[in-house]
Amino acid sequence: MLSHNRLKHATLWGVLLLLSACGREAEQTKALPDAPIYTLVFLDKTQSVNVNKNFVNEKYRQALTEIVEQNMRNKGDKLEVYFIHENTSKARALSLTVRSEKEGIEYANATDREAIETNFQLALQREKGIFLRQALTKLNQQNTGGSNQWTDVWGSLPVIAKAAESGAEVRVYYFSDMIESMRGADRRDFHQSPPITDAVAEQYAQADAKKLEQNAIGSPQVTIVSPFEPTASTKENNPHVAHYWQILFQELGGVSVEEL
């Protein structure tokens, strides 16, 4: 009888320990913060994109404003700006990280929670304002050097791959016409040999993906903010170039590309 009681107590104690462990696990899971957002903005600084045009400047300013507002939300969220030109992968122009932090609110009463949230939002909005001003300064910065003759969009891929290593949620924005234009037998120059059909674009993209597959880009969110007006001709805004990038990103990471 004694051993039976001991067995019951041991079983009960085991169940209690298990429930306690599960409770701690649930608390830890609940407390885990969202992965930080790693935003990469690539600004085209080549001759084919003119940010001084009213339409382009207004569209790009609005897009940058929305990016900063939506993506810079918590401590650790990062914004990096690169220039697209002859040497894109080495052209980092800006690197900013959110420092504002919300104090712990787990044990705060309703009034204190409201005050904590208000203080956090005020600090965050101040940071966002600083980030946006710096990003807009980079948007309007002119590139008068020789690097503006060539467009190395491929050079963004190792940058994306590096960001993917961080474990953050990577969001990529190209402010560009995406006209890859580089010298060399193993490179593309869409000014000289643009894809003239979707089939050709797919052929180009699939061949290039094999050359670029060493860039483990993960599964980023990719958005192209084009400089073209809605009335632009297909000669100016070649739809097969956009198709090329859609296929290339699908081949490299199963990523779909949004166009604005």
C-alpha positions as CSV (number, residue, x, y, z in Angstrom):
1,M,0.0,0.0,0.0
2,L,2.9,2.3,0.9
3,S,4.7,1.7,-2.4
4,H,1.4,2.3,-4.3
5,N,1.0,5.7,-2.5
6,R,4.6,6.5,-3.3
7,L,4.0,5.6,-7.0
8,K,0.9,7.9,-7.1
9,H,2.9,10.8,-5.5
10,A,5.8,10.3,-7.9
11,T,3.4,10.2,-10.9
12,L,1.7,13.4,-9.7
13,W,5.0,15.1,-9.1
14,G,6.1,14.2,-12.6
15,V,2.9,15.6,-14.1
16,L,3.4,18.8,-12.1
17,L,7.0,19.1,-13.3
18,L,5.9,18.5,-16.9
19,L,3.1,21.2,-16.7
20,S,5.5,23.6,-15.1
21,A,8.0,23.1,-17.9
22,C,5.3,23.5,-20.6
23,G,4.2,26.7,-18.9
24,R,7.7,28.1,-19.0
25,E,8.1,27.0,-22.6
26,A,4.9,28.8,-23.5
27,E,6.0,31.9,-21.7
28,Q,9.4,31.9,-23.5
29,T,7.6,31.3,-26.8
30,K,5.3,34.2,-26.2
31,A,8.1,36.5,-25.1
32,L,10.2,35.9,-28.3
33,P,10.3,39.1,-30.3
34,D,9.7,39.3,-34.0
35,A,12.8,38.9,-36.2
36,P,14.3,42.3,-36.9
37,I,13.7,43.8,-40.4
38,Y,16.7,44.3,-42.6
39,T,15.9,46.8,-45.3
40,L,18.2,47.2,-48.3
41,V,17.6,50.1,-50.6
42,F,19.4,50.2,-54.0
43,L,19.4,53.7,-55.6
44,D,20.3,53.8,-59.3
45,K,23.0,56.4,-59.8
46,T,23.6,55.8,-63.5
47,Q,22.9,58.0,-66.5
48,S,19.6,56.2,-67.4
49,V,17.8,57.3,-64.2
50,N,17.2,61.0,-63.6
51,V,15.9,61.7,-60.1
52,N,15.6,65.4,-60.9
53,K,12.5,64.7,-63.0
54,N,9.4,65.7,-61.0
55,F,7.6,62.4,-61.5
56,V,10.6,60.3,-60.5
57,N,11.5,62.5,-57.5
58,E,8.0,62.5,-56.2
59,K,7.5,58.8,-56.6
60,Y,10.8,58.0,-55.1
61,R,10.4,60.4,-52.1
62,Q,7.0,58.8,-51.4
63,A,8.3,55.3,-51.6
64,L,11.2,56.0,-49.3
65,T,8.9,57.7,-46.8
66,E,6.6,54.6,-46.7
67,I,9.6,52.2,-46.4
68,V,11.0,54.0,-43.4
69,E,7.5,54.3,-41.8
70,Q,6.7,50.6,-42.3
71,N,10.0,48.9,-41.8
72,M,11.7,50.8,-39.0
73,R,9.5,49.7,-36.1
74,N,11.5,48.1,-33.3
75,K,15.0,48.2,-31.8
76,G,17.4,46.4,-34.2
77,D,15.6,47.1,-37.4
78,K,18.2,48.2,-40.0
79,L,18.2,50.3,-43.1
80,E,21.1,50.2,-45.5
81,V,21.4,52.2,-48.8
82,Y,23.6,51.2,-51.7
83,F,24.2,53.0,-54.9
84,I,23.8,51.1,-58.2
85,H,26.6,51.9,-60.6
86,E,29.7,50.2,-61.9
87,N,30.6,48.7,-58.5
88,T,27.3,48.3,-56.6
89,S,28.5,45.7,-54.1
90,K,31.1,48.1,-52.7
91,A,28.8,51.2,-52.8
92,R,27.2,51.3,-49.4
93,A,26.1,54.9,-48.8
94,L,24.2,54.6,-45.5
95,S,23.7,52.2,-42.6
96,L,21.2,53.0,-39.9
97,T,19.8,50.9,-37.0
98,V,16.8,51.7,-34.7
99,R,18.0,52.3,-31.1
100,S,14.7,53.2,-29.5
101,E,13.6,50.5,-27.1
102,K,10.3,49.9,-25.4
103,E,10.6,49.3,-21.6
104,G,9.2,46.1,-20.2
105,I,5.4,46.4,-19.7
106,E,4.7,42.9,-18.4
107,Y,4.1,44.1,-14.8
108,A,3.1,47.7,-15.5
109,N,-0.5,49.0,-14.9
110,A,-2.6,50.4,-17.6
111,T,-1.5,54.0,-17.0
112,D,2.2,53.1,-17.0
113,R,1.8,51.0,-20.1
114,E,0.3,53.9,-22.0
115,A,3.1,56.2,-20.9
116,I,5.8,53.6,-21.9
117,E,4.1,53.2,-25.3
118,T,3.9,57.0,-25.9
119,N,7.5,57.6,-24.9
120,F,8.6,54.7,-27.2
121,Q,6.6,56.0,-30.2
122,L,7.9,59.6,-29.7
123,A,11.6,58.3,-29.6
124,L,10.9,56.1,-32.6
125,Q,9.3,58.9,-34.7
126,R,12.4,61.1,-34.0
127,E,14.6,58.3,-35.3
128,K,12.4,57.8,-38.3
129,G,12.6,61.5,-39.1
130,I,16.4,61.4,-39.0
131,F,16.6,58.2,-41.1
132,L,14.2,59.6,-43.8
133,R,16.2,62.9,-44.1
134,Q,19.4,61.0,-44.6
135,A,17.9,58.6,-47.1
136,L,16.4,61.5,-49.1
137,T,19.8,63.2,-49.1
138,K,21.3,60.1,-50.7
139,L,18.4,59.9,-53.2
140,N,19.2,63.4,-54.4
141,Q,23.0,62.9,-54.4
142,Q,24.5,63.1,-57.9
143,N,27.0,60.7,-59.3
144,T,29.1,62.6,-61.9
145,G,32.0,60.1,-61.9
146,G,32.8,57.5,-64.5
147,S,30.9,54.8,-62.5
148,N,27.6,56.3,-63.8
149,Q,28.3,54.8,-67.3
150,W,27.7,51.2,-66.2
151,T,24.9,49.5,-64.2
152,D,25.8,46.5,-62.1
153,V,22.4,45.3,-60.7
154,W,24.0,41.8,-60.3
155,G,26.3,43.4,-57.7
156,S,23.3,43.7,-55.3
157,L,23.1,39.9,-55.0
158,P,26.1,39.4,-52.7
159,V,24.8,42.2,-50.5
160,I,21.4,40.5,-50.2
161,A,23.1,37.2,-49.5
162,K,25.1,38.8,-46.7
163,A,22.0,40.3,-45.2
164,A,20.3,36.9,-45.3
165,E,23.0,35.5,-43.1
166,S,21.8,37.7,-40.2
167,G,18.6,35.8,-39.7
168,A,16.6,39.0,-40.1
169,E,13.6,39.4,-42.3
170,V,15.2,40.9,-45.5
171,R,13.3,43.4,-47.6
172,V,14.9,44.7,-50.8
173,Y,13.9,47.7,-52.8
174,Y,15.4,48.7,-56.2
175,F,14.9,52.3,-57.2
176,S,16.0,51.6,-60.7
177,D,15.1,50.9,-64.4
178,M,16.9,47.5,-63.9
179,I,18.8,47.9,-67.2
180,E,21.8,45.7,-66.4
181,S,24.7,47.1,-68.4
182,M,28.2,45.8,-67.8
183,R,31.3,45.1,-69.9
184,G,32.7,41.6,-70.3
185,A,31.9,38.4,-72.2
186,D,30.2,36.9,-69.1
187,R,28.0,39.9,-68.4
188,R,24.8,41.4,-69.7
189,D,24.4,44.7,-71.4
190,F,20.7,45.4,-71.9
191,H,21.5,48.6,-73.7
192,Q,23.2,46.6,-76.4
193,S,21.4,43.3,-76.3
194,P,18.0,43.6,-74.5
195,P,15.7,40.7,-74.2
196,I,13.2,41.1,-77.1
197,T,10.6,38.6,-75.9
198,D,9.7,36.9,-72.7
199,A,11.2,33.6,-74.0
200,V,14.5,35.3,-74.5
201,A,14.3,36.9,-71.1
202,E,13.7,33.5,-69.5
203,Q,16.6,32.0,-71.5
204,Y,18.9,34.8,-70.2
205,A,17.7,34.5,-66.6
206,Q,18.1,30.7,-66.4
207,A,21.6,30.9,-67.9
208,D,22.6,33.7,-65.5
209,A,21.1,32.0,-62.5
210,K,23.7,29.2,-62.9
211,K,26.5,31.8,-62.8
212,L,25.0,33.6,-59.8
213,E,23.8,30.7,-57.7
214,Q,26.7,31.1,-55.2
215,N,24.7,34.0,-53.9
216,A,22.5,32.4,-51.2
217,I,19.9,35.2,-51.1
218,G,17.4,33.3,-49.0
219,S,13.8,34.4,-49.5
220,P,13.7,38.2,-49.3
221,Q,10.8,40.4,-50.2
222,V,11.8,42.2,-53.4
223,T,10.3,45.3,-54.8
224,I,11.2,47.3,-57.9
225,V,10.3,51.0,-57.8
226,S,10.6,52.0,-61.4
227,P,11.2,55.5,-62.7
228,F,8.8,55.1,-65.6
229,E,5.6,57.1,-66.0
230,P,2.4,55.1,-66.8
231,T,2.5,56.5,-70.3
232,A,6.1,55.3,-71.1
233,S,6.5,53.4,-74.3
234,T,7.6,49.8,-74.4
235,K,10.8,51.0,-76.0
236,E,11.6,53.1,-72.9
237,N,10.1,50.6,-70.4
238,N,10.9,47.2,-71.9
239,P,8.5,44.7,-70.2
240,H,10.9,41.8,-71.1
241,V,13.5,43.3,-68.8
242,A,11.1,43.1,-65.9
243,H,10.3,39.5,-66.8
244,Y,14.1,38.7,-66.8
245,W,14.3,39.9,-63.2
246,Q,11.2,38.0,-62.2
247,I,12.6,34.7,-63.5
248,L,16.1,35.4,-62.2
249,F,14.8,35.9,-58.6
250,Q,12.6,32.8,-58.9
251,E,15.6,30.8,-60.0
252,L,17.8,32.0,-57.2
253,G,15.4,31.9,-54.3
254,G,11.9,31.1,-55.3
255,V,11.2,34.8,-54.9
256,S,8.5,36.8,-56.6
257,V,9.1,40.4,-57.4
258,E,6.6,43.2,-56.8
259,E,6.8,46.2,-59.2
260,L,5.7,49.7,-58.3
